[in-house]
Amino acid sequence: MKITKLSIWNINLKSHETYYMAGNKTCDEVESIIISVDTDSGIKGWGECCPIPHYLPAYAKGITPALTEIAPVIIGSDPVGPEALMAKVNKYLQGHPYAKSPLDIALWDITAKVANLPLYKLLGGQKQKDMPLYHSITCIAPDEMVKIAKEKQKEGITQFQVKLGVDNDWRIDTERLIKIREVIDDGFLVYGDWNCGATPLDAIRTSRAVAHLDIMLEQPCVTLSECASVKQATGLPMKLDEGVYDTKTLLEGHEKGIMDVAALKLSKFGGVSAVRYARELCNYFGTKMCIEDTWGSDITTSALLHLGTSCEPSRLLNVCDLSGYVSPRLDKNGPTRKKGKISAPDGIGLGVEPDLDILGKPTVILD
């Protein structure tokens, strides 16, 4: 089997509500890059990457040029067994993991379709069916955030990510965390996420003010050393996100004792292949995992759900139904949340097929 063509689409995904994050970052309407990889056998694989602007070293308009650069390696190659081709791609073009992520996803989609199996069967099997979700609460007025938390708890959500840092006032962030924790049932998870937007001082002041509560912190500061100073000063558990993106940073987070939870984002690591290795390292460390991505629709969501369902249940903290936050849905039959949980598709490959009427004509075709 050989790859004959790579097609690329640019589509805007509209968030159901604007997400406000520290550092004046917002997520409202975001460009997603969709790709299909065609083969001479007629089997097609789908991939997606949707970077949030100003969030990570990634941008949507950088994906097509990177894929164009590596097209000579891709076209004519065997797509089955993704690691082999991705190793060649990585030698040809170093770095740019986010741009390679949709390609890696598409290769896994093809490989599973050739095997006539759901993707999770190739990633370790279905170790759990219904996986827990978290809901991300946009950083707005504290009382408005409380309303969202109460509404989502009624829908079955048991884990709540509370965005912080928009006001640059640690006292308002303290109010957010205290008020939301008060209305969420005991035992359910509440964690405050600064998205690297806090100074150690502000993060410590906020965290000490809520240290008597059941609260987890998420990536308060840019560097892992700064995050370590916050945990040392507060004793609260910590999730790392932006600061862990490869083996080296996972090792550093573990060695510093600040990686109680790690966010394994597909595009941050470079696709299913890289996250699979990161998952095994977290298994060894005993680290809980959030398997997700920056943003995206049904293709990205399906890929992360296959990784999640094949994850050791004791190590999986949550997954994310990214497609549930945005419109349009690329596949109206894609996975959806039910009572705070979600399951991976059972169809072969990724188990989703984008609606070509929604995608329209490809922006770029490489052959």
N, C-alpha and C positions, 0 to 999 in steps of 0.2 A: 504494500500500500504506500502511495506517495501523496504528499500535499501538492495540490495543483493551484490553489488560489487562496488569498487572504482578503476578506472584505471588511471594511471599517465604516461604522456609522457614528455620527455625533447626535446625541439626543439629550434634550434638557429634561431633568427630573425636578418637579415642583414639590417642595415639602408641604405637607398639610398645615404645618405651622412653622413660622420662622424660628430657627434655633439660634439663640444668642449665647455666646461663649466669651470667656475672658480674652482680653487683648483685642477687643473690637472685632472678633471673628464672628461671622454669621453664616448660617446655612439656610438658604431660602430656595433659590433656583440654581441647580448645579448641573454642569455638563457631564454626561456620562459617555464613555467610549465603549461601544459594542463591537465585537469582532466575530466573524465566522471563519472557520478554517475548513476548506473543501478538500476532498480527496478524490483520487481516481476511481475509488470504489463506490462513490456516491454518498458515503457517510460524512456528515458535517458536524463540526464541534463548535460550541458557542463559548465566548468569554466576555468579561466586562471589567472595567475599572472606572471608578467615579471618585476622583480626588476632591476633597473639600478645599476651596481656595484658602491659602495662607495657613494651612493646618500642618502639613508635613512637606518634606522636600519632594513634592509631586504636583504636577499640574496637567489638566486634561489635554491641553494643546501640545504637550510634549510627547504624548503616546504615539500618535501617528508617525511623526518623524523617526522615532526610535524603531518602530516596527518596519518602516520603510528601509532603515539602515540594515536591519537584520534579515530582510526578505530573502537575499541570496542564500542564506543558510537554511531558511525555512522551506522555500519552494523546492520541491523535489525530494524532500526528506521524508523518512518514515515517522508518522506521528505516534505510533503505538509504543508505549513505554516512555512517558514524557521526560524522565530524568536524562535519558541519553541525548535527546535533541536539545534540552535546556542546557546541558553541559556545553554543547557546541555553541549555543547562543551566548552563553556567559563568557566564553573565551573570545568570541567575536566582538562583543560589546560589553564592557565591564560596567557594573553598576546599573542604575535605572531600574530597580526591581519593580516599581509600580507599573512601568511600561511593559514589562515582561509578564506581569501577573495575568492579564487576560489571555495571552497566548498559552501559558501553562494550564489555565483552567480549560481552555478549548481542547488542548491535547488530552487531558484527563477525560473530558467528555467523549472524545473519539475512542480512546482506549477502552472505556467502560462499554460503549456501544458495540465495539468489536467483540467484546466478551459477552455481550447480551445480558449485562448485569447493571443494577443501580451502582453508582459510583462508590457508595459506602462499602460495598462488598470488596472492593479493591483496597480500601483504606483501613481495614481491620474488622469489617463486619458491623452489623447493627447491635451495638452494646446497650443502647437505650432508644426508645422510640419517641416519647414525648419529652422534649427538652425545655428547661426553664428559660424564660425570657426576662430581660430587664426592660424598663421603660426609661428613656432619657427625658428629663424635664428641663425645658428651656429656661435660661436664666432671666426671669422677669421679676415682677414684684413678688415678695414672699407669699402673700396671701393668695395670689393667682397661682403660684406654683403648688400651694397646698390643695387648691381645687383640682388641679390636674392629678396630683398624687391620689387623692380620694377617689376620683373617677376611675383611674387605672386599677386601683386596688379592687374596686367593685367588679372590674372585668377579669380579675384573676391574677394580676401581676403581683409578684411577691418580692421583686428586686427593683430598686429605684436609684437611678443615677441623677444626682442633683447638680446641675451646672452652676458654677460659682464664678465670681470675679469680675462681673461686668461693671460694677460700680466702683471698683478699687477701694472698697470700704469693708474691712474685715468684720465689722459689726453687723452689716446687712447680711453677709454670708452666714454668720453665726445664727442670725434670726431665721434664715432659710432652713438651715439644718435642724434647728430646734423645733420649729413649727411643723416641718414635714415628719420628723421622727415622732412627734406627739400623735399624729393621726394615722401612722402606719402600725399595723399589728406587731406585737412583740415577736421576735424571731425572724421577721422579714428583714431584708437587707436594705439599708440606706447608705449610700456613699456619695461624698462630695467631690466633684471633679472640677479642678481649675484649668485643665488643659494646658499645663505649664505656665499659667498666667500669674502665679503668685510669687512674691518674694518669700524667702524662708521666714522672715519676721511675721508677715501677715498670715501665712499659713499656720505658723505656730500659735499665734494669738487666737485665730479662729478655732484651731483644733483643741487647744487647752480649754476654750470656753465650752466645748461640747464633749470633752473627754469623759464626762460622767455618763454619757449616752452610748448606745450601741451604734457606732458610726465607723465607717471605713473611709479612708482618704484615697483619692485617685490623682496621681501625677501632679502634685501641687506646683513643682518648680521644673525648670528646664533641665538641669543636670541631675544625675543620679546622686551625686554628692550632696547637693542641696536637699533632695528628697530624703536622703539618709539623715540629715540634720533635723528635719521636721519629725521623722518617726522617732528618733532618739529623744527628742524633747517632749513628745506627746504620748508615745507608747501605743498609738492607735495602729490597727492593721492598714496596709497600704497595697493598692493596685498600681502597677506600672503600665503605661500605655505608650505614649510617644517615645519614651526613653529606651524601649526594648524593641529591636527590629532585626537582630541576627544573633548568632551563637555568642559572640563576644559580649554584647550588651546583656543577654540573658544571664551569662556567667557573672557579670559584674553586679547585676541586680540581686542575684542569689547570694553572692559573697558579701554584699553590704547588708544583707538581712532585711531588705525592703520589698521583696517580691513575694508577698503573700498571695497575690493574684497577678497574672500577666494577661494583657490584651494581645491576642495573636490575630493581627489584621492581615488579610490575604495580600493586599497590595503593598503593605509596609514591608513584608518579608519577601514577596515576589511570587505569590501564587500557592497553589495546593501543595506542590512538592516541598517548598521551603517550610510551610507551616506544619507539614507532617513531621519533619525533623524537629522543629521547635517544640511540637507537642510531646514528642518522646523525651526531650530534654526536661520539659516541665514535669512530666510523669516521674522522672528520676529524682528531681528536686523535691517533689511533693507539692508543687505549686498548683493552685487552682487556675483554671483558664477561662477566659472569655474569648470565644472563637467568633470573629466578626470581620468587618471591614470598615473603611472610612464612611462610605455611602454607596448607594447602588440600588438596583432593582432586582428582578426575579433571578437573573443569571447569577449574580454575586451571592444573593441570599441562598440559592440552592447549593452552590459550592460550599459555603461555610456550614450549612446544615449537614451535608454529607460528612464533613470533617468532624462536626460535633457529635453526630449520632454514633460514629465509630470511635469516639473518645471514651476513655475509662470514666464511668459515671462519677466516681469519687473525686475526679480531678476537674470535671466540667462545672464551672460556676454558672455560666449562661451562654446563650447564643443571642443573635439579634435578627429580627425580621425586618431588615432594611427596606424591603419592598413595601412593607406596611406603613412606612412613613411618607411615601412619595406617590406621585402620579406622573405619567400613566404607568399602569402595570404592563409589563411587556408580555406577560403570559397570564391571562385571566384565570387560568387554572393552577397558577403557582401556589406554593405553600403559604398558608395564613395562620395567624395565631388563634388559638382556641383556649379560653380559660387560663390565660397566662402562659401557655406552652405552645410549642410548634414541633412539627415532625418533618424529616427529610422526605422528598418525593420518592416514590417507589418505582417510577418508570426507569427505563434503561438510561445509562449515562447520567447527566445532571437531572434528567426528568422534567426539564422545562424546554419549551420551544417558543421563542419570541414570535409575536404576531408581525408578519412582514408588512401588513397594512399600516401598523403603527411606526415601524422603522422607516418605511419608504425606501428610496434608492440609496445604495451605499455612497458615502462621501468619497471613499478611495477604494480602488481595487488593485491589489498587488498580485501579479501572476507571472 
